[in-house]
Amino acid sequence: MTSFTRKARLLIPASLLAIGSLGATSAQANTSLNIGAVPTGTGWFFGISEGARVISANTPYEITVRETGGTRENAIRLTRGELDLAFTEALVGYEMYNGTGRFEDTPNPDARLVYWIAPSTMHWAVREDSGIEDFEGLNGQRFNPSSIGGGGEYITELVFDILGVAPDFQRMRIDDAAEGVVDGRLVGFSYNGVPPIPAFTEVHSSRTLRLLSLTDEQVEQVTTELPFLAGTVIPEGTYRDMPEATSLGIYMGVAANADLSDDTVYEITKAYWENHEQVANSFKPAEGVTPQTVIDNATFPLHAGALRYYQELGLDIPEEVIPPEAQ
C-alpha cells in the first residue's frame, strides 16, 4: 500500500448537527442489503465486493453489490434512500453531509461513515515524448482531468486551481482518454484509483508515460487548503521503469444513512474488521488500514452502530465524529 499520512481532521460544523433527517427510510428488517459501488472491471469494484463477501459470510445479511457510476451517484442515491450502503470517499462524505460543493443543493445530514477500505491515489501522467516534466508544463495543453463526472475530475480541478495550472481540459471517459493519449491527441490524462491502474499500464505499454510528481511545497500548499487530501507516494516500479512519484491520496470506504438499524451496522462493522485479513489478502491496498485509521480520517460522523463497535475496541472517539443521535 502506498504511504499515506493524514494532514488534518475536518471539523463538522456544529450548526449542521441539528439539521433534521432528509433521507428516505432504508431497509432495516430485511436480511438482504445492497451497496452502490463503481463500474465493474475496476480495482475498487473488486475491493468493495471482497468486503461484501466477508460480511455476507459472517452475518445474517446478504450484501448485493450494485454497479454504479461512482461515488457521486452513490451519494445521490443514498440521500434518496435507494441504497442501504454506499461506496464513498472522504471528500464526497464531507460535502454531502455538510451540503457544500457539489452537494450544496442536495445535502444529506443523515450520511454516516461505517468504515474506510483503503486510500485511493491520484495519478497525473503525460506522454514522455511531450517533453512535459512538471505541472506548470500542462498550461494550455490538451489534458484529460479524469473520467468525466468522477471524483478524480473534481479533485484535479480543485488541485490545479490551487497550483495555478490551467490546461485545455478535454473531458471524456477514461477509455477514450487513454486512446487519446496513445494516438497523440492528448498530452496526458489522470485518474484517482488504486495503483497500478490498468488504463495507465496499458497506455504505458503502447506509448511511454511519465508520472508528474508534486514538490513538497506543492503538497503542503494543496493539503493546507484541502485537508481531506494527503501526500502519498507511488513507488518506483509500480509502472514499468517509472521512478517514484509524489502524489495525493484520499480515503475511500462505506457510508450508510443514520436510519439503517444500529444493530445491523454494528454487525456489519464487526464482521468486516474481524475478517479484515481475508479482505487484505485479496485486496492488497487494504493492508495496514485499521479501525484507528477510520477514526483518524473521518470527515463526517460515524454511524451509531459502527461507533458502538469502535468504542468496544477502546478507541478514543473525537466528539466531532460522534453522530448527534449518539451524543
C-alpha positions as MATLAB code, in Angstrom:
seq = 'MTSFTRKARLLIPASLLAIGSLGATSAQANTSLNIGAVPTGTGWFFGISEGARVISANTPYEITVRETGGTRENAIRLTRGELDLAFTEALVGYEMYNGTGRFEDTPNPDARLVYWIAPSTMHWAVREDSGIEDFEGLNGQRFNPSSIGGGGEYITELVFDILGVAPDFQRMRIDDAAEGVVDGRLVGFSYNGVPPIPAFTEVHSSRTLRLLSLTDEQVEQVTTELPFLAGTVIPEGTYRDMPEATSLGIYMGVAANADLSDDTVYEITKAYWENHEQVANSFKPAEGVTPQTVIDNATFPLHAGALRYYQELGLDIPEEVIPPEAQ';
ca = [
       0.000    0.000    0.000;
       1.271    3.500   -0.734;
       2.344    5.570    2.242;
      -0.438    7.877    3.382;
      -0.159   10.494    6.111;
      -3.191   12.357    7.419;
      -2.691   16.155    7.433;
      -5.651   17.350    9.461;
      -9.159   16.377   10.509;
     -12.088   18.343    9.125;
     -14.309   19.573   11.922;
     -18.043   19.136   11.499;
     -19.818   22.499   11.786;
     -21.914   22.452   14.946;
     -24.690   24.330   13.186;
     -25.329   21.300   10.990;
     -25.714   18.823   13.822;
     -29.263   19.954   14.465;
     -30.493   19.626   10.880;
     -33.317   17.134   10.572;
     -33.340   13.923    8.570;
     -33.630   14.216    4.792;
     -33.131   10.604    3.793;
     -35.847    8.126    2.974;
     -36.262    5.083    5.179;
     -33.687    2.364    4.499;
     -34.473   -1.305    4.550;
     -33.752   -2.374    8.117;
     -35.655   -5.545    8.802;
     -34.564   -7.349    5.647;
     -31.606   -9.705    5.576;
     -30.824   -8.563    2.019;
     -28.947   -5.258    1.706;
     -27.434   -3.508   -1.284;
     -24.307   -1.405   -1.698;
     -23.701    1.068   -4.507;
     -20.203    0.523   -5.870;
     -18.392    1.714   -9.042;
     -18.161    0.472  -12.642;
     -17.278   -3.219  -12.892;
     -13.829   -4.185  -14.035;
     -12.123   -1.660  -11.753;
      -9.903   -2.448   -8.792;
     -12.330   -0.740   -6.468;
     -15.244   -2.909   -7.588;
     -13.219   -5.954   -6.554;
     -12.265   -4.404   -3.207;
     -15.872   -3.479   -2.427;
     -17.009   -6.960   -3.424;
     -14.458   -8.626   -1.137;
     -15.768   -6.659    1.822;
     -19.352   -7.556    0.921;
     -18.350  -11.206    0.642;
     -16.865  -11.462    4.139;
     -19.780   -9.553    5.657;
     -22.310  -11.826    3.938;
     -20.416  -14.912    5.159;
     -20.296  -13.760    8.775;
     -23.632  -12.012    9.391;
     -27.316  -12.711    8.676;
     -27.113  -10.096    5.897;
     -26.615  -10.822    2.222;
     -24.876   -7.820    0.677;
     -25.586   -7.314   -3.022;
     -23.018   -5.199   -4.872;
     -24.572   -2.918   -7.478;
     -22.594   -1.359  -10.312;
     -22.942    2.438  -10.396;
     -21.184    5.400  -11.950;
     -19.195    6.018   -8.776;
     -19.190    7.915   -5.507;
     -21.185   10.943   -6.623;
     -24.034    8.814   -7.953;
     -23.889    6.707   -4.789;
     -24.243    9.816   -2.606;
     -27.297   10.957   -4.553;
     -28.907    7.515   -4.368;
     -28.101    7.176   -0.667;
     -29.811   10.512    0.002;
     -32.868    9.282   -1.900;
     -32.950    6.071    0.134;
     -32.261    3.904   -2.920;
     -29.166    2.319   -1.361;
     -28.611    0.718    2.031;
     -24.835    1.181    1.838;
     -22.768    3.353   -0.471;
     -19.141    3.350   -1.550;
     -17.869    6.861   -0.842;
     -14.747    8.952   -0.425;
     -13.651   11.385    2.265;
     -14.475   14.453    0.154;
     -17.866   13.199   -1.043;
     -18.841   12.248    2.505;
     -17.831   15.651    3.820;
     -19.663   17.545    1.099;
     -22.900   15.573    1.170;
     -23.082   15.749    4.972;
     -22.342   19.474    5.137;
     -24.221   20.487    1.991;
     -21.222   22.111    0.319;
     -19.504   21.897   -3.066;
     -21.286   19.505   -5.401;
     -23.999   18.840   -2.798;
     -24.881   22.425   -1.908;
     -28.436   21.900   -3.188;
     -28.786   18.258   -2.100;
     -27.327   17.886    1.405;
     -27.667   14.678    3.387;
     -27.081   15.383    7.093;
     -28.112   11.749    7.731;
     -24.972   10.433    5.990;
     -22.816    8.331    8.313;
     -19.416    6.673    7.933;
     -19.129    2.919    8.533;
     -15.514    2.132    7.603;
     -12.674    3.097    5.259;
     -11.413    0.423    2.885;
      -8.157    1.948    1.634;
      -6.665    5.158    0.300;
      -7.015    5.974   -3.377;
      -4.210    7.745   -5.226;
      -4.408   10.499   -7.822;
      -2.381    9.791  -10.960;
      -1.412   12.639  -13.297;
       0.525   11.323  -16.287;
       1.792   12.715  -19.580;
       3.325   11.200  -22.673;
       7.085   11.078  -22.196;
       7.544   12.474  -25.714;
       5.515   15.560  -24.761;
       8.571   16.987  -23.013;
       6.424   17.999  -20.015;
       8.222   17.373  -16.724;
       6.155   19.297  -14.181;
       2.615   20.518  -13.595;
       3.368   24.003  -14.914;
       4.107   22.398  -18.278;
       0.418   21.466  -18.603;
      -0.664   25.084  -19.060;
      -2.610   25.377  -22.312;
      -2.079   21.694  -23.189;
      -4.855   19.260  -24.126;
      -5.185   17.167  -20.964;
      -7.895   14.894  -19.591;
      -8.675   15.709  -15.916;
     -10.008   12.171  -15.235;
     -13.108   10.226  -16.172;
     -15.944   12.658  -16.825;
     -18.136   13.239  -13.782;
     -15.858   11.250  -11.479;
     -14.213   12.186   -8.203;
     -10.796   12.345   -9.847;
     -12.004   15.030  -12.238;
     -13.299   17.133   -9.341;
     -10.089   16.705   -7.326;
      -7.967   17.591  -10.364;
      -9.926   20.813  -10.839;
      -9.524   21.768   -7.170;
      -5.812   20.930   -7.053;
      -4.932   22.600  -10.354;
      -6.807   25.747   -9.322;
      -4.705   25.959   -6.149;
      -1.492   25.344   -8.101;
      -2.436   27.879  -10.762;
      -2.278   25.276  -13.523;
      -4.660   25.791  -16.462;
      -4.622   23.038  -19.118;
      -7.048   22.851  -22.007;
      -9.229   20.222  -20.307;
     -10.614   17.520  -22.578;
     -13.465   15.796  -20.750;
     -14.221   12.168  -21.606;
     -14.393    8.637  -20.231;
     -11.168    7.003  -19.057;
     -11.042    4.591  -22.006;
     -11.477    7.430  -24.513;
      -8.804    9.453  -22.717;
      -6.401    6.516  -22.842;
      -6.988    6.215  -26.591;
      -6.419    9.948  -26.973;
      -3.046    9.715  -25.238;
      -1.948    6.757  -27.343;
      -2.835    8.443  -30.633;
      -1.319   11.766  -29.564;
      -4.461   13.899  -29.343;
      -3.846   14.439  -25.617;
      -0.597   15.153  -23.793;
      -1.831   13.183  -20.818;
      -4.627   12.066  -18.530;
      -5.387   11.467  -14.882;
      -7.364    9.127  -12.666;
      -7.995    8.506   -8.989;
      -7.559    4.829   -8.152;
      -5.557    2.016   -6.637;
      -2.162    1.631   -8.312;
      -1.362    0.060  -10.643;
      -4.304    1.402  -12.632;
      -4.927   -0.857  -15.665;
      -5.533    2.041  -18.074;
      -2.137    3.547  -17.232;
      -0.392    0.199  -17.522;
      -1.967   -0.417  -20.943;
      -1.182    3.044  -22.318;
       2.374    2.866  -20.952;
       2.956   -0.345  -22.907;
       1.994    1.415  -26.147;
       3.256    4.941  -25.543;
       5.644    5.626  -22.674;
       4.182    7.731  -19.871;
       5.734    9.963  -17.228;
       4.009   10.382  -13.861;
       4.086   14.007  -12.782;
       5.384   14.439   -9.238;
       4.403   17.154   -6.770;
       7.075   19.024   -4.848;
       6.940   19.062   -1.050;
       5.902   22.717   -1.238;
       3.037   21.887   -3.589;
       1.821   19.082   -1.308;
       1.856   21.490    1.638;
       0.076   24.175   -0.380;
      -2.704   21.851   -1.532;
      -3.290   19.924    1.701;
      -3.443   23.147    3.715;
      -6.469   24.180    1.663;
      -7.824   20.655    1.094;
      -7.146   18.729    4.329;
      -9.131   15.685    3.167;
      -6.180   15.038    0.834;
      -2.743   13.926    1.978;
       0.632   13.368    0.416;
       1.264    9.854   -0.833;
       3.925    8.088   -2.863;
       3.534    5.945   -5.968;
       6.520    3.614   -5.508;
       9.229    3.159   -8.092;
       8.409    0.316  -10.451;
       4.644    0.478   -9.930;
       4.647    1.084  -13.671;
       7.483   -0.365  -15.738;
      10.711    1.653  -15.431;
       8.940    4.604  -13.792;
      10.626    6.334  -10.856;
       8.850    7.131   -7.597;
       6.304    9.954   -7.817;
       4.743   12.088   -5.096;
       1.002   12.496   -5.432;
      -2.117   12.958   -3.314;
      -4.391   10.354   -1.751;
      -7.866   10.247   -0.299;
      -9.617    7.574    1.768;
     -12.418    5.530    0.217;
     -14.960    3.495    2.156;
     -18.571    2.724    3.002;
     -21.362    5.003    4.209;
     -24.971    4.500    5.273;
     -27.851    6.668    6.376;
     -28.474    7.155   10.076;
     -31.789    5.297    9.864;
     -30.181    1.984    8.922;
     -30.525   -0.095   12.105;
     -27.739    0.407   14.650;
     -27.651   -3.344   15.267;
     -27.334   -4.021   11.539;
     -24.428   -1.614   11.106;
     -22.782   -2.883   14.280;
     -22.817   -6.457   12.935;
     -21.565   -5.309    9.521;
     -18.715   -3.310   11.048;
     -17.743   -6.087   13.439;
     -17.780   -8.737   10.689;
     -15.719   -6.571    8.353;
     -12.921   -5.876   10.835;
     -12.847   -9.317   12.457;
     -12.331  -10.779    8.975;
     -10.233   -7.946    7.613;
      -7.255  -10.205    6.975;
      -9.285  -12.030    4.330;
     -10.102   -8.729    2.619;
      -6.481   -7.545    2.730;
      -5.180  -10.863    1.406;
      -7.362  -10.474   -1.686;
      -7.271   -6.674   -1.992;
      -3.749   -5.543   -1.135;
      -4.497   -1.781   -0.820;
      -6.499   -2.597    2.332;
      -3.365   -3.803    4.108;
      -2.454   -1.576    7.016;
      -5.880    0.056    7.269;
      -7.298   -0.349   10.790;
     -10.251    0.852   12.857;
      -7.944    3.584   14.164;
      -7.473    4.702   10.547;
     -11.221    5.248   10.315;
     -11.269    7.440   13.415;
      -8.187    9.423   12.419;
      -9.502   10.197    8.927;
     -13.256   10.594    9.444;
     -14.613   13.625    7.584;
     -18.255   13.138    8.584;
     -19.930   11.440   11.587;
     -19.712    7.734   12.261;
     -22.852    5.620   12.121;
     -24.047    4.901   15.676;
     -23.754    1.155   15.055;
     -20.169    1.497   13.825;
     -19.418    3.830   16.727;
     -20.517    1.134   19.179;
     -18.016   -1.320   17.705;
     -15.152    1.184   17.709;
     -15.927    2.100   21.323;
     -15.832   -1.602   22.263;
     -12.276   -1.658   20.880;
     -11.388    1.072   23.357;
     -10.665    3.693   20.686;
     -10.772    7.355   21.661;
     -13.531    8.879   19.537;
     -13.348   12.664   18.956;
     -16.585   14.469   19.707;
     -16.859   15.904   16.202;
     -17.291   12.450   14.619;
     -19.820   11.172   17.158;
     -23.232   11.378   15.434;
     -25.874   13.641   17.065;
     -28.117   10.638   17.793;
     -25.354    9.127   19.970;
     -24.465   12.271   21.914;
];
